[in-house]
Amino acid sequence: MSFPWLDRTSPRPGGADRHAEVAAAELASRAGLYFRLGYTAQDATDRLISRVAWEYETGRPAALSDAAIGKIVTDTYARRPG
């Protein structure tokens, strides 16, 4: 018996890179929110690292390492989003 809903399409080329870009953009957006709420850069970094660790508990991409998140927060805070 055939199940058409069981067939899968192959992943798009560059899908993992695109996923990492979108995740980094979301982290930058959240860092901007934390800036506007008055969080320090260290508090924002700690919160975002915890969030990413929870979301990717089975293994996170290298593009979302603790150092990469720290750089995203530092860059966002340097722009002083208003």
MOFEN-V314744 format. One record per run of one state. SS is the DSSP state (H for helix, E for strand, C for the rest). FROM is the first residue (numbers start at 0). TO is the last residue. If there is no record, write none. Layout:
ss = [SS & SS]
from = [FROM & FROM]
to = [TO & TO]
This chain:
ss = [C & H & C & H & C & H & C & H & C & H & C]
from = [0 & 3 & 6 & 14 & 37 & 40 & 55 & 61 & 64 & 65 & 79]
to = [2 & 5 & 13 & 36 & 39 & 54 & 60 & 63 & 64 & 78 & 81]
